[in-house]
Amino acid sequence: MKTLHMITFLLLVVGGLNWLLVGLFGWDIGNIFGGQAAILSRLVYVLVGISAVYEISIHKSYCKLCG
């Protein structure tokens, strides 16, 4: 379970940094994988989204401040 938590956390960091790059420079990290229409980019976006849903559902059990 800890490994899954670390993977989802890493994906959320990637997603957060992507939004930072989009906001500051208008550059999307998905461009590395062939743009937003590319299957690999879409897979990364879906994994980041699933990670967010997963972290929301288990947050209280892992967060020392919220528990």
C-alpha distances in whole Angstrom, upper triangle without the diagonal:
4,5,5,6,9,10,11,12,14,16,17,18,20,21,22,24,26,27,29,30,32,33,35,36,35,33,30,28,28,32,30,29,32,32,31,32,31,28,26,26,25,22,21,22,20,17,17,18,16,13,16,15,12,12,15,13,11,13,15,12,11,14,17,20,19,18
4,5,5,6,9,10,10,12,14,15,16,18,20,21,22,24,26,27,29,30,31,33,34,34,32,29,27,27,31,29,28,32,32,31,32,31,28,26,26,26,23,21,22,21,17,17,19,16,14,16,16,13,12,15,15,11,12,14,12,10,13,15,18,18,17
4,5,5,6,9,10,11,12,14,15,17,18,20,21,23,24,26,27,29,30,32,33,32,30,27,24,25,28,26,25,29,29,28,30,28,25,23,23,23,20,18,20,19,15,16,18,15,13,15,16,13,13,16,16,14,15,17,15,13,16,18,21,21,20
4,5,5,6,8,10,11,12,14,15,16,18,20,21,23,24,26,27,29,30,31,31,29,25,23,23,26,25,24,27,27,26,27,26,23,21,21,20,17,16,17,16,12,13,14,12,9,12,13,10,10,14,13,11,13,16,14,12,15,18,21,20,20
4,6,5,6,9,10,11,12,14,15,16,18,20,21,22,24,26,27,28,30,30,28,25,23,23,27,25,25,28,28,26,28,27,25,22,22,21,19,17,18,16,13,13,14,12,9,11,12,9,8,11,11,9,10,13,11,9,12,15,17,16,16
4,5,5,6,9,10,10,12,14,15,16,18,20,21,23,24,26,27,28,28,26,23,21,22,25,23,23,26,26,25,28,26,24,21,21,21,19,16,17,17,13,13,15,14,10,12,14,12,10,14,15,12,12,15,14,11,13,16,18,18,19
4,5,5,6,9,10,11,12,14,15,17,19,20,21,23,24,26,27,26,24,21,18,19,22,20,20,23,23,22,24,22,20,18,17,18,15,13,14,14,10,10,13,11,8,11,13,11,10,14,15,14,14,17,17,14,16,19,21,21,21
4,5,5,6,9,10,10,12,14,15,16,18,20,21,22,24,25,25,23,20,18,18,21,21,20,23,22,21,23,22,20,17,17,16,14,12,12,12,8,7,10,8,5,7,10,8,7,11,12,11,11,15,15,13,14,18,19,19,19
4,5,5,6,9,10,10,12,14,15,16,18,20,21,22,24,24,22,20,17,19,22,21,21,24,23,22,25,24,22,20,18,19,17,14,14,14,11,9,11,11,7,8,11,10,8,11,13,12,11,14,14,12,12,15,17,17,18
4,5,5,6,9,10,11,12,14,15,17,18,20,21,22,22,20,17,15,16,19,18,18,21,21,20,23,22,20,17,16,17,15,12,13,14,11,9,12,12,9,11,14,13,11,14,16,15,15,18,18,15,16,19,20,20,22
4,5,5,6,9,10,10,12,14,15,16,18,20,21,20,18,15,13,13,17,16,15,19,18,17,19,18,17,14,13,14,12,8,9,10,7,5,9,9,7,8,12,11,11,14,16,15,15,19,19,17,18,21,22,21,23
4,5,5,6,8,10,11,12,14,15,16,18,20,19,18,15,13,14,18,18,18,20,19,18,21,20,19,17,15,15,14,11,10,11,9,6,8,10,7,7,10,10,9,11,14,14,13,17,18,15,15,19,19,19,21
4,5,5,6,8,10,10,12,14,15,16,18,18,16,14,12,14,17,17,18,21,20,19,22,21,21,18,16,17,16,12,12,14,12,9,12,13,10,10,14,14,12,14,17,17,15,19,20,17,16,19,19,20,22
4,5,5,6,9,10,11,12,14,15,16,16,14,11,9,11,14,13,14,17,16,15,19,18,18,15,13,14,13,10,10,12,11,8,11,13,11,11,15,15,14,17,19,19,18,22,23,20,20,23,23,23,25
4,5,5,6,9,10,11,12,14,15,14,13,10,9,10,14,14,14,17,15,14,17,17,17,15,12,12,12,9,8,10,10,6,9,11,10,9,13,14,13,15,18,18,17,21,22,20,20,23,23,23,25
4,5,5,6,9,10,11,12,14,14,13,11,11,13,16,16,17,20,18,17,20,20,20,18,15,16,16,13,11,14,13,9,11,14,12,11,14,16,14,15,18,19,17,20,22,20,19,22,21,21,24
4,5,5,6,9,10,10,12,12,11,10,9,12,14,14,16,18,17,16,20,20,20,18,15,17,17,13,13,16,15,12,14,17,15,14,18,19,17,19,22,22,20,24,25,22,21,24,24,24,27
4,5,5,6,9,10,10,10,8,6,6,8,11,11,13,15,13,13,16,16,17,15,12,14,15,11,10,14,14,11,13,16,15,14,18,19,18,19,23,23,22,25,27,25,24,27,26,26,29
4,5,5,6,8,10,9,9,8,9,11,13,15,16,17,15,14,17,18,19,18,14,15,17,14,12,15,15,12,13,16,15,14,17,19,18,19,22,23,21,25,27,25,23,26,25,25,28
4,5,5,6,8,9,9,9,10,13,15,16,18,19,17,17,20,21,22,21,17,18,20,16,15,18,18,15,16,19,18,16,20,22,20,21,24,25,23,26,28,25,24,26,25,26,29
4,5,5,6,6,6,7,8,11,12,13,15,17,15,15,19,19,21,19,16,18,19,16,15,18,19,16,17,21,20,19,22,24,22,23,27,28,26,29,31,28,27,30,29,29,32
4,6,6,4,5,5,8,10,11,13,15,16,13,13,17,18,20,18,15,16,18,16,14,17,18,16,17,20,20,19,22,24,23,23,27,28,26,30,32,29,28,31,30,30,33
4,6,6,8,9,12,14,15,17,19,20,17,16,20,21,23,22,18,19,22,19,17,20,21,18,18,22,21,19,22,25,23,24,27,28,26,29,32,30,28,30,29,29,32
4,6,8,10,13,15,16,17,20,21,18,18,22,23,25,24,20,22,24,21,19,23,23,20,21,25,24,22,25,27,26,26,30,31,28,31,34,31,30,32,30,31,34
4,5,9,11,14,13,15,18,18,16,17,20,21,24,22,19,21,23,20,19,23,23,21,22,26,25,24,27,29,28,28,32,33,31,34,36,34,32,34,33,34,37
4,7,10,12,11,14,16,16,13,13,17,18,21,20,16,18,21,18,17,20,22,19,20,24,24,23,25,28,27,27,31,32,30,34,36,34,33,35,34,34,37
4,7,9,8,10,13,13,10,11,15,16,18,17,14,16,18,16,15,19,20,17,19,22,22,22,25,27,26,27,30,31,30,33,35,33,32,35,34,34,37
4,5,6,8,10,11,8,8,12,13,15,14,10,12,14,12,11,15,16,14,16,19,19,19,22,23,23,24,27,28,27,31,32,30,30,33,32,32,35
4,5,6,8,10,8,9,13,12,14,12,9,11,13,10,10,14,14,12,15,18,17,18,21,22,22,23,26,27,26,30,31,29,28,31,31,31,34
4,5,5,7,5,6,9,8,10,8,5,8,10,8,8,12,13,12,14,17,17,18,20,22,22,24,26,27,27,31,32,30,30,33,33,33,35
4,5,5,4,7,10,9,12,10,8,11,13,12,12,15,16,16,18,21,21,21,24,26,26,27,30,31,31,34,35,33,33,36,36,36,38
4,6,7,10,12,10,12,10,8,12,13,11,13,16,16,16,19,21,21,22,25,26,26,28,30,31,31,34,35,33,33,36,36,36,38
4,6,8,10,7,8,6,5,9,10,9,11,14,14,15,17,19,19,21,23,24,25,27,29,30,30,34,34,32,33,36,37,36,38
4,7,7,5,8,8,7,10,12,12,13,15,17,17,19,21,22,23,25,27,28,29,31,33,33,36,37,35,36,39,39,39,41
4,6,6,9,9,7,9,12,11,11,14,16,16,17,20,21,22,24,26,26,28,30,31,31,35,36,34,35,38,38,37,40
4,6,8,9,6,6,10,10,9,12,14,14,15,17,19,19,21,23,24,25,27,29,29,33,34,33,33,36,36,35,37
4,6,9,7,7,10,12,11,13,15,16,16,19,21,21,23,25,26,27,29,31,31,35,36,35,35,39,39,38,40
4,6,5,6,9,10,11,12,14,16,17,18,20,21,23,24,26,27,29,31,31,35,36,34,35,39,39,38,40
4,5,5,6,9,10,10,12,14,15,16,18,20,21,22,24,26,27,28,29,33,34,32,34,37,38,37,38
4,5,5,6,9,10,11,12,14,15,16,19,20,21,22,24,26,27,28,31,32,30,31,35,36,35,36
4,5,5,6,9,10,11,12,14,15,17,19,20,21,23,25,26,26,30,31,29,30,33,34,33,35
4,5,5,6,9,10,10,12,14,15,17,18,20,21,23,24,25,29,30,28,29,33,33,32,34
4,5,5,6,9,10,10,12,14,15,16,18,20,21,22,23,27,28,26,28,31,32,31,32
4,5,5,6,9,10,10,12,14,15,16,18,20,21,22,25,26,24,25,29,29,29,30
4,5,5,6,9,10,11,13,14,15,17,19,20,21,24,25,24,25,28,28,27,29
4,5,5,6,8,10,11,12,14,15,17,18,19,23,24,23,24,28,28,27,28
4,5,5,6,9,10,10,12,14,15,16,17,21,21,20,22,25,26,25,26
4,6,5,6,9,10,10,12,14,15,16,19,20,19,20,23,24,23,24
4,5,5,6,9,10,11,13,15,15,19,20,19,20,23,24,22,24
4,5,5,6,9,10,11,12,14,17,18,17,19,23,23,21,23
4,5,5,6,8,10,11,11,15,16,14,16,19,20,19,20
4,5,5,6,9,10,10,14,15,14,15,18,19,17,19
4,6,5,6,9,10,13,14,14,15,19,19,17,18
4,5,5,6,8,12,12,12,14,17,18,16,17
4,5,5,5,9,10,9,10,14,15,13,14
4,6,5,8,10,11,11,14,14,12,13
4,6,8,9,10,12,15,16,13,13
4,6,6,7,9,12,14,11,11
4,6,5,6,9,10,8,9
4,6,5,8,9,6,5
4,6,8,10,8,6
4,6,9,8,7
4,5,5,6
4,6,5
4,6
4
